[in-house]
Each structure stands twice: as structure tokens, then as C-alpha cells.
Amino acid sequence: MKIAVLHARQPLTTDLREVFPEAECVVVSAGEPAVREDAGGEPPQVIRADRGDWAAALAEVRPDEVVTNDEYALADCAGLRDGLGLAARLPAYPLNYLDKVTMKRELAAAGITVPRFVAFEPVVARVDAEVLSRVGLPVVVKPRQEANSRGVRVLHTVAELRDWLAAHEGEAGWEAEEFVLGVGHHVNSVVRTRHVEPVQVGRYLGPLLDLPIGSMSVRYDSLHELNEHVVAALGYAEMVVHTELIVRDGVPVVVEVAGRAPGGDVARMAMRHAGINLEAAHLRLQAGLPIDSPHRTDLDAAWVWRRPGELPPVTSPHEVYRRSTIDSVVLWNADPAELERDAVLLSRPSGGVS
């Protein structure tokens, strides 16, 4: 069996030989790096090809399956699978999981709370009065189709808003949305056709726009039920779903949803907490291969990305994955209070890691 893994921008974080022990894998990549430097194992075979040349590259490779965990390659993957006559295991309407405006419209129509927003259609115009009346300040401006907080800014004043609108006037693909004040969470689920299996809920340890960042598992089971409604609104597939939300005064506000395994080290956190690596699960589901079912272990888990440097003393078992610009620490513990103390300690900027 031969599997082609598409890569445009978001690198793989797992060893493909461990993900697909029964198959030969090749990565068809339009960018660098195709694999994150802490993925481990031997680097996979990589074929460099621009996205417009992926069909030709696949014709040379002749794979049995084509998969991706790259948000920037999701629509390409769905189209190429269709062209090769492969089963349609990706979302039928990829834009529901890619375009943040389309996503919020579909969720709102299903009765799911989302931030107030203004879609700049067809392009950004100097409509500060509309943004202020419909969204207010502070306001979050972001690309409609990006990932990992790329291009996201929080504007706090009318002057900042007007400057931003002037700088981006005439550009397509932007939106402005309400700054939701509350506690950030993520919810991860495995989706098999029309069945949504809960994996974990994580609470973010702080803002996501600068280091250190991270999250820890929490027992907030009602958010799993919410994620079932989210998937029903946006569309089923064979995949992992990662939902970002903010709990404001006890009410979850869904900010973004990705039809892929999450970034950061949420996948490694899930391995400790639920016995499943989310990226591996997502790739195998697309290939029509079996995966283990997620289950609660007796451990809670957390991850923290910090700037390289000496770690403060923690008592929870942990692993450190070192990259050139980031130290990633994955922790686990049967005592959630002890885990939280350590995770909070690691997520505080201090001597040399601010």
C-alpha cells in the first residue's frame, strides 16, 4: 500500500512510519519544512511540487490513498481524491471548516453562539462606523482563511481600527469579530461518518499570540456535546475536529473550527490523556485504516511551548521536545491539581523566557 501525504504549509508532527506501519509513505510538498523538527524517526521521502503540479506528481507516485493534516491543503486533497476516484472521506463542503465567515454563518444558523462579526465583502473598505456599531471595541481582525493565529490582531482604539482599515483597503479575505472576554478552551473529537467520539477538552493557560502558550486537559464534558452540534452544522467526514471556543459567563462561544488535528502539542497531550495521537488518527481515518478508540486514561495532561532555556522545577512526569526556537514540554499526572500547578508555572514568563 502506498500513501501520499500532501503538505502546503503546516508541517507534520509525527513519524509517518509509526502512523502507517503497513504502508509506504511519500510526502508531496509545496513548502518547507514538510516535517516539524521534533517529529522524531527517519525523515520521510519528500517530493517537491507546486500545488498546481500536485496532480502530475500524484500521477507519478500512483498512491492508493491521498491524505493531509494541513489546513492549507484540505480543499486540494478533497479535489485530488475525487479526481483519482478515491472515497470521499473529507468534508463535503470544505469551506465550512476553512472560511471563518462561512463557518460562523453555518454555526449561527444552527443556534450555536459565535462572536459578532463583520465580513469585509468583497474587499476591505473604510467602514469603521459599521464595525463599531456591530462589533465594538476591542475588535479582532483576522484573515478568513488562515491558521495558527497568522495575521490576527486585536485593535483597542478607534484610531487603531481606522489605521488598519486604511492599510488593508481593497484587500479581499478579511473579517472583523468581537473580542470575547472569557476563558479559552479547545475541544477535540474523532469523527467517523456521522458518529462523533469525544477525545479531550483543554483549557488554555493564557493568550495564544505569543510565547509561552499551552493548554491542559479539564473535565468539562458538556463541551463534548456542543462539539457534536458543531460537526452536525458544518458537516461530517472521516476526520479529527478541533474546535476553539471561549467560555464567557458560563456560555461557550465558538470562535473557530478546524477539520484536522490540532497544532501546538495538543496531539501529544491527547496521547497521554486519551490514549490516541490526534494527527495519526486523522491521517489514518482519511486512508480508511483502523484507529484505536479514544478513552480516558487515569491521567490528565498538558503542553506548554516556551522559549529555549532552563525549565523551572516541576514535579509532574514530563517530556521535553526541543526545537531551534521553542522548548515544548508535555506533562501528565493523575493528580490534576499538581498538574495545573506545574503547567501554570511553565506558562509564566520568567528569567530569560519572557
C-alpha positions as CSV (number, residue, x, y, z in Angstrom):
1,M,0.0,0.0,0.0
2,K,1.3,3.5,-0.9
3,I,0.1,6.7,0.7
4,A,0.7,10.2,-0.4
5,V,0.6,12.9,2.2
6,L,0.0,16.4,1.0
7,H,1.8,19.4,2.6
8,A,1.4,23.1,1.7
9,R,2.3,25.0,4.9
10,Q,1.6,23.2,8.2
11,P,4.3,20.6,8.8
12,L,3.7,17.1,10.0
13,T,4.4,16.5,13.7
14,T,4.5,12.7,13.7
15,D,6.7,10.0,12.3
16,L,4.9,8.6,9.3
17,R,6.5,5.2,9.8
18,E,4.7,5.0,13.1
19,V,1.4,6.4,11.7
20,F,1.4,4.0,8.7
21,P,3.5,0.9,9.6
22,E,1.6,-1.1,7.0
23,A,2.3,1.3,4.1
24,E,4.9,3.1,2.1
25,C,4.6,6.9,2.5
26,V,5.7,9.8,0.4
27,V,5.1,13.5,1.2
28,V,4.2,15.7,-1.7
29,S,5.2,19.2,-0.5
30,A,4.9,22.7,-1.8
31,G,6.8,24.3,1.0
32,E,9.4,24.0,3.8
33,P,9.6,22.3,6.2
34,A,7.4,19.4,5.4
35,V,8.0,17.8,8.8
36,R,8.5,19.6,12.2
37,E,12.0,19.1,13.5
38,D,10.8,17.4,16.7
39,A,8.7,14.8,14.9
40,G,11.2,12.0,15.5
41,G,12.0,9.0,13.4
42,E,13.7,8.9,10.0
43,P,12.6,11.7,7.6
44,P,10.1,10.6,5.0
45,Q,10.6,10.7,1.3
46,V,9.6,14.2,0.1
47,I,8.7,15.2,-3.4
48,R,8.8,18.9,-4.0
49,A,6.0,20.2,-6.3
50,D,4.0,23.4,-6.5
51,R,0.3,23.0,-5.7
52,G,-0.6,23.4,-9.3
53,D,1.6,20.4,-10.1
54,W,0.3,18.1,-7.4
55,A,-1.9,16.1,-9.8
56,A,1.0,15.4,-12.0
57,A,3.2,14.4,-9.0
58,L,0.5,12.0,-7.8
59,A,0.3,10.5,-11.3
60,E,4.0,9.7,-11.0
61,V,3.6,8.3,-7.4
62,R,0.4,6.4,-8.1
63,P,-0.7,6.2,-4.5
64,D,-3.5,4.1,-3.1
65,E,-4.6,6.9,-0.8
66,V,-4.1,10.7,-0.6
67,V,-4.3,12.3,2.9
68,T,-3.4,15.5,4.6
69,N,-3.3,17.2,8.0
70,D,-2.6,20.6,6.5
71,E,-5.4,23.1,6.6
72,Y,-4.0,24.8,3.6
73,A,-4.2,21.5,1.6
74,L,-7.6,20.3,2.7
75,A,-9.6,21.5,-0.3
76,D,-6.8,20.3,-2.7
77,C,-6.8,16.9,-1.0
78,A,-10.6,16.6,-1.4
79,G,-10.4,17.5,-5.1
80,L,-7.5,15.3,-5.9
81,R,-9.1,12.3,-4.1
82,D,-12.2,12.8,-6.2
83,G,-10.1,13.0,-9.4
84,L,-8.4,9.7,-8.5
85,G,-11.8,8.0,-7.7
86,L,-11.0,7.6,-4.0
87,A,-13.7,7.6,-1.4
88,A,-14.9,11.0,-0.2
89,R,-13.7,10.9,3.4
90,L,-13.1,14.6,3.7
91,P,-15.9,17.2,4.4
92,A,-18.3,17.6,1.6
93,Y,-18.1,21.4,2.0
94,P,-14.5,22.2,2.9
95,L,-15.2,26.0,3.2
96,N,-17.3,25.3,6.3
97,Y,-14.1,24.3,8.0
98,L,-11.8,26.7,6.2
99,D,-13.6,30.1,5.9
100,K,-14.2,31.7,9.2
101,V,-17.2,33.7,8.0
102,T,-18.9,30.8,6.3
103,M,-18.2,28.8,9.4
104,K,-19.8,31.3,11.8
105,R,-22.8,31.7,9.5
106,E,-23.4,28.0,9.5
107,L,-23.0,27.7,13.2
108,A,-25.2,30.7,14.0
109,A,-27.9,29.2,11.7
110,A,-27.8,26.1,13.8
111,G,-28.3,28.1,17.1
112,I,-24.6,27.9,18.2
113,T,-23.3,31.0,19.8
114,V,-20.5,32.7,17.8
115,P,-18.8,36.2,18.1
116,R,-20.5,39.2,16.5
117,F,-18.7,39.8,13.2
118,V,-18.4,41.9,10.1
119,A,-17.3,40.2,6.8
120,F,-15.4,42.5,4.5
121,E,-17.1,41.6,1.3
122,P,-15.9,41.7,-1.4
123,V,-12.9,43.7,-0.1
124,V,-12.0,45.7,2.9
125,A,-13.5,49.2,3.0
126,R,-13.3,52.1,5.4
127,V,-16.4,51.1,7.4
128,D,-15.3,51.9,10.9
129,A,-18.8,53.1,11.9
130,E,-20.2,49.7,10.9
131,V,-17.6,47.7,12.7
132,L,-18.0,49.9,15.8
133,S,-21.8,49.6,15.8
134,R,-22.0,45.8,15.1
135,V,-18.8,44.6,16.9
136,G,-17.5,47.3,19.2
137,L,-14.1,47.6,20.7
138,P,-11.7,45.8,21.2
139,V,-12.1,44.2,17.8
140,V,-10.2,41.2,16.4
141,V,-9.3,41.4,12.8
142,K,-8.2,38.2,11.1
143,P,-7.9,36.6,7.6
144,R,-10.9,34.5,6.7
145,Q,-8.7,31.5,5.7
146,E,-5.6,31.2,7.8
147,A,-4.4,29.0,10.7
148,N,-2.2,29.3,13.8
149,S,-3.2,32.9,14.5
150,R,-1.5,34.1,11.4
151,G,-2.5,37.7,10.6
152,V,-4.6,38.1,13.7
153,R,-4.6,41.4,15.5
154,V,-6.5,42.9,18.4
155,L,-7.4,46.6,17.9
156,H,-8.2,48.5,21.0
157,T,-9.0,52.0,19.8
158,V,-10.9,53.8,17.0
159,A,-7.6,55.2,15.7
160,E,-6.1,51.6,15.5
161,L,-9.2,50.4,13.7
162,R,-9.1,53.3,11.2
163,D,-5.4,52.8,10.6
164,W,-5.9,49.0,10.0
165,L,-8.8,49.6,7.6
166,A,-6.8,52.2,5.6
167,A,-3.8,49.8,5.4
168,H,-5.9,46.9,4.1
169,E,-8.4,48.8,2.0
170,G,-9.2,47.0,-1.2
171,E,-7.9,43.6,0.1
172,A,-10.1,40.5,-0.1
173,G,-10.3,37.8,2.5
174,W,-10.6,39.6,5.9
175,E,-13.2,39.8,8.7
176,A,-13.6,41.7,12.0
177,E,-15.1,40.0,15.0
178,E,-16.0,40.7,18.6
179,F,-13.2,40.3,21.2
180,V,-14.8,37.7,23.5
181,L,-13.6,38.1,27.1
182,G,-13.5,34.8,28.9
183,V,-11.5,31.6,29.3
184,G,-10.2,29.9,26.1
185,H,-10.8,26.2,25.5
186,H,-10.4,23.7,22.8
187,V,-12.5,20.5,22.2
188,N,-11.1,17.6,20.2
189,S,-13.2,14.8,18.7
190,V,-12.8,11.9,16.3
191,V,-15.5,11.8,13.6
192,R,-16.4,8.5,11.9
193,T,-19.0,9.1,9.3
194,R,-21.9,10.5,11.4
195,H,-20.5,9.4,14.8
196,V,-18.6,12.0,16.9
197,E,-16.4,10.4,19.6
198,P,-15.1,12.7,22.4
199,V,-11.3,12.8,22.9
200,Q,-10.5,15.7,25.3
201,V,-11.3,19.2,26.4
202,G,-8.4,21.6,27.0
203,R,-8.3,24.9,28.8
204,Y,-5.7,27.4,27.5
205,L,-3.2,28.6,30.0
206,G,-3.1,32.1,28.5
207,P,-3.3,34.1,25.3
208,L,-2.2,32.4,22.0
209,L,-0.4,35.2,20.3
210,D,3.0,34.9,22.0
211,L,5.1,32.5,23.9
212,P,4.7,30.9,26.4
213,I,1.4,29.2,25.3
214,G,-0.2,25.9,26.2
215,S,-3.3,24.1,27.5
216,M,-4.2,21.5,30.0
217,S,-7.0,18.8,30.0
218,V,-10.1,19.6,32.0
219,R,-13.2,17.6,32.8
220,Y,-15.8,19.8,31.0
221,D,-18.0,17.1,29.4
222,S,-20.8,19.5,28.3
223,L,-18.4,20.8,25.7
224,H,-18.3,17.4,24.0
225,E,-22.0,17.6,23.4
226,L,-21.5,21.1,21.9
227,N,-18.9,19.7,19.6
228,E,-21.4,17.1,18.3
229,H,-23.7,20.0,17.3
230,V,-20.8,21.9,15.7
231,V,-19.9,18.9,13.5
232,A,-23.6,18.4,12.6
233,A,-23.8,22.0,11.5
234,L,-20.5,22.1,9.5
235,G,-20.5,18.6,8.0
236,Y,-19.5,15.0,8.8
237,A,-16.4,13.2,7.4
238,E,-13.7,10.7,8.4
239,M,-11.5,13.1,10.4
240,V,-10.5,14.8,13.6
241,V,-12.2,18.0,14.6
242,H,-10.6,20.8,16.6
243,T,-12.9,23.4,18.0
244,E,-11.7,26.7,19.6
245,L,-14.1,28.4,21.9
246,I,-14.2,30.9,24.8
247,V,-16.4,30.3,27.8
248,R,-18.0,33.7,28.7
249,D,-20.1,33.8,31.9
250,G,-20.7,30.1,31.6
251,V,-21.7,30.3,27.9
252,P,-19.4,28.7,25.3
253,V,-18.8,31.0,22.3
254,V,-17.3,29.1,19.3
255,V,-14.6,31.1,17.6
256,E,-13.1,28.7,15.1
257,V,-13.3,25.1,13.9
258,A,-10.7,23.1,12.1
259,G,-11.4,19.8,10.2
260,R,-7.9,18.5,11.1
261,A,-5.8,17.5,14.1
262,P,-4.8,20.5,16.2
263,G,-1.5,22.3,16.3
264,G,0.8,23.0,19.2
265,D,1.4,19.8,21.1
266,V,-2.3,19.1,21.7
267,A,-1.9,15.8,19.8
268,R,0.8,14.6,22.3
269,M,-1.3,15.8,25.2
270,A,-4.2,13.7,23.9
271,M,-1.9,10.6,23.7
272,R,-1.4,10.9,27.5
273,H,-4.9,11.8,28.4
274,A,-7.0,9.7,25.9
275,G,-4.6,7.1,24.5
276,I,-4.7,8.5,21.0
277,N,-2.4,10.7,18.8
278,L,-4.8,13.0,17.0
279,E,-2.6,13.6,14.0
280,A,-2.1,9.9,13.4
281,A,-5.8,9.3,13.9
282,H,-6.7,12.0,11.4
283,L,-4.4,10.7,8.7
284,R,-5.4,7.0,9.2
285,L,-9.1,7.9,9.0
286,Q,-8.6,9.6,5.7
287,A,-6.8,6.5,4.4
288,G,-9.7,4.2,5.5
289,L,-7.5,2.5,8.1
290,P,-8.5,1.5,11.6
291,I,-7.6,3.5,14.7
292,D,-7.8,2.9,18.4
293,S,-10.8,4.4,20.1
294,P,-10.1,7.3,22.4
295,H,-10.6,6.5,26.1
296,R,-10.0,8.2,29.3
297,T,-6.8,7.2,31.0
298,D,-6.2,7.9,34.6
299,L,-4.1,10.9,33.6
300,D,-4.7,14.5,32.9
301,A,-2.2,16.1,30.6
302,A,-0.8,19.5,29.4
303,W,1.6,21.1,27.0
304,V,3.5,24.3,27.1
305,W,5.6,26.0,24.4
306,R,8.4,28.2,25.8
307,R,11.4,30.0,24.5
308,P,14.5,27.8,24.9
309,G,16.1,27.9,28.3
310,E,16.2,26.3,31.7
311,L,12.9,24.9,32.9
312,P,11.6,25.7,36.4
313,P,11.3,22.7,38.7
314,V,8.2,20.7,38.1
315,T,7.1,17.5,39.9
316,S,4.8,16.1,37.2
317,P,6.2,13.5,34.8
318,H,7.1,15.2,31.6
319,E,8.9,15.1,28.3
320,V,10.8,18.0,26.6
321,Y,10.8,18.3,22.8
322,R,13.5,20.8,21.8
323,R,13.4,22.8,18.6
324,S,15.6,25.7,17.4
325,T,13.2,28.4,18.7
326,I,10.9,26.5,21.1
327,D,11.0,24.1,24.0
328,S,7.9,22.1,24.1
329,V,7.0,20.5,27.4
330,V,4.3,17.7,27.6
331,L,3.2,16.9,31.2
332,W,0.9,14.3,32.7
333,N,-0.3,13.5,36.2
334,A,-3.0,11.5,37.9
335,D,-3.3,14.5,40.3
336,P,-5.0,17.3,38.3
337,A,-4.1,19.9,41.0
338,E,-0.4,19.1,40.8
339,L,-0.5,19.1,37.0
340,E,-2.2,22.5,37.0
341,R,0.5,23.9,39.4
342,D,3.2,22.7,37.1
343,A,1.5,23.8,33.9
344,V,0.9,27.3,35.2
345,L,4.5,27.5,36.4
346,L,5.8,26.6,33.0
347,S,3.5,29.1,31.3
348,R,4.7,32.1,33.3
349,P,7.4,34.2,31.5
350,S,10.4,34.4,33.8
351,G,14.1,34.9,33.7
352,G,15.2,34.5,30.1
353,V,12.0,33.0,28.8
354,S,9.7,36.1,28.7
